[in-house]
Amino acid sequence: MRKTLFLLLTSGLLAAQNPELFNNNWYISQIVIGSQTFTSPMMQVPIGQSTFTNIGSPSFNSAYYNTATSSIIYSTLTDSFIRYGGGCTLAMYNGTNASAAQAFDQQNCDFFLNNASGVAFNYQIINNGSSKTLIITNNNTGNKVYYNNFFLNTKESDSVKKLVSVYPNPVKELLTIENIEKNLAVKIYDLSGKLILEKKSDNKKIILETGILQKGQYILVVEKHQPYIFIKE
């Protein structure tokens, strides 16, 4: 009887969580500690996929080059969890920008593991159209980690037939987008999910003025196409 009640309680807690949490692979984009924002450095290899699990022992794997794995308990409060254990992998990245990548790996590890057991984290999922942003907040410190889902869906729509050409990347003043249809929504988000620019395509080729953007990474979202990351120099 006690086992049955535990199973019912556990399934209820999982059901209370946002299903988007489990149905997406998340890619870490930036960490905010106090008043400082650290953007994930570019590497020669793809960053890891950050995922939540709800089978067996629930956990969250926050991946960059290394992975910070946290054992968690889903709270009775919607959109929150409690960390009670875990650890970080220690692989060394020796490619381009190695020192910055290793420092960011350490910040990812410290964010989750440099806390006493029982710390609660809230999360929020922002829908940016064809992409999503996950924000995890440490309730004790207010520090945050941002993740993005760069998939249109788990399976691409049949309407996605052509690859969009975007150049230059990195960009300074003007970003050119080619091979798109007319009258499509074109949006630029920062890595926190904030909408920075929005317009409609009026031709198969459009040019966006990017001189006003701060240096950093941004997400370009063209309706019916997969999101694209570019760098503003």
N, C-alpha and C positions, 0 to 999 in steps of 0.2 A: 504493500500500500504506500509506504514512504517513497519507494523508488518511482511508483506511478505518479505521485504528487510532484516529485522532483522533475520528472520528464515533462509533465504538463506545465510546470512553472518555467522551465528552460525554453520550451517551445513558445510560450507566451512572450517571453522576453525577446526572443529572436524575431517573432512576428511584429513586435513593436518597433523594430528598427526599420529604417528606410531601405527598401529592397535595392535601391540604386547602389547602396554601399557594397553589396555582394555581387551585383551584376556587371560591374565594370572593373577593368584594370586601371589603376591610378598611377600617374607619373609625377613624381615630386618636382615642384617648380621653384619654390622659395620658402625660406624660413624667416620668421620675424621674431627677434629676441629683443625685448624692450623697445627701443626706438630704432633699432638697426634691422635692415632687411638684407638678407643674403640670398642671391639668385643662384640657382644651380648652374655651375660652370659647364661649358660645352666640353664634350669628350669625343674621342675617336671611336668609341663603342656606344651602343644604345644604353640608356639608363635602364635599371631594372623595373619590373612591374610591381607596384605596391598593391597588396590585396588583403581583404578581410576574409577570414574563414569562420564558418559557423557549424562545422561538422567536427565531432569529437571534442577536442579542447580548443575553444575559440581563441583566435589570435589575430594579430595584425602585423603584416610584414611591410615595413616602410623601407623601400629599396631605392638606392641611388646606384653607386658601384657596389658598395657593401649593403648589407641589410640589417636593420634594427628590428628584431622580432620581439613583440610584446605579447605575453599571455594576458588575456583580458576577460572581464566579466561584463556582459551587457547589462546596463542599468535598467531599473524599472522606469526611469525617465526616458522618454523618447529621444533618440539621437544623442546618446551618450554612452560611454563605457568607462570601466575602471581597470587600470593596469596593475598587475600584481606580480609580474615576473618577466623574464626574457633575457636577451643577450644580443650582441652584435658580431657579425663576421669581421674578419681582419685582413681580407685580401688587399694587396698593394697594387694600386693603379700607377703605372709608370709611363703612360702615354703623354700626349700633349696636355699642358695645363695640369700636371700631376699634383703640384702642391695645393692648388685651389680645389681640385677634386677631392683630395684627401682631407682637407680642412672641412669641406662641406659634408663629407661622410661622417666626420666626427661630430659636427653640429646635429646631424640627423640622429646619430646614436644618443648624444647627450639630451636631446629634446625629450625622448621617450624614456631612456633608462636612467638618467641622472636625476631621478625623483624617488621619493619613498614609495614603497608598495602601498597601493590604495588610492593613488592620485586619480582624480576623475578628469576625463577629457570629453568635451562636447564636440560635435561635428555639425557642419552645415553643408548642404549640396546645392550649388547654384547652377541653374540651367542656362547655358549661353547659346541656346539654339541647337546646333548640331554637336556641341561639345559641352562638357560639364566641369565645374570646379568644386573640389572638396576642400573644406577648411576645417582643420582640427585645432582646437584651442585647449591649452592647459588651464584648467579652472583656477589653479593656485597662483600662476604667474601672469596669465593673459597672453603668453607667447603662443605663436601660431605656426602651423605648417600648411602650405598650400599644395594641392595636387590638381592635375588636369587629366581628363579623359579625352584622348585625341581620336577616338573612333566615332564614326557616324552612327553606327549601331554595332551589335555583335556580328551582324552580317550586312554588308553594304547594300544599299538600295539599288534596284535595277536601273534607276535613273542616273546613277553615277557611271557614265560611260567614257568620259574623257578626263585626262589629267590636266589640271590647271597649271599654267606656266607662271611662276612668280619670280621676279628678279629686280634688282640684285639682292643678294642676301650674303652678308650684311648690307644694310641700306643706310644712306645718309639723308637725302632730301626727297627722292621720288621712288615709290614702289610701283612697279608695273605688273599688271595681272592680265594674262592673255588666255585665249581659248575658253571663254565663258559665254553663256547666253545673255541676251538682253533682259533687263528688268529682274535681275537677281539681287537679293540682299547681300551686301558686302559689309562685314563688320570687323573691327579690330578690338581685341580685348587685351588688357594687361594680364599678367600671370595670376593676379588675385581674382580674376573673373569680372573686373570692372570694364564696362563698355567705354571705349575711348573714341571711336569713330564709326559712323554708319552712313551708308549711301546705297543707291541703286545703280546697277550696271546699266549703261546706256549704249554699250557696244560690245563687241567681242574682246576689246582691249580697253582697259581703264588704267589711269595713273592716279595714285594716291599721294598726297603731300604728307611726308613723314618728318619734315624738319622740326615740327613742333613737339614731337615725341621725345621723352627723356631717353637716355641711353639704357639699353636693356633688351630683354626678350619679350615678344608679343605673339599673340595668337590671331591669325587671319582666318576668318570664317566666311566662306563663300557658299551661299545657299546651294544645296544639292551636292556639295563636295566635302571631302574630308578637311578638317581644320589643318592649318599649316603654321609652323613656328618660324618666325623670322627675327633677326637681331637688328636693332637700331644702334648705329655707331655714334 
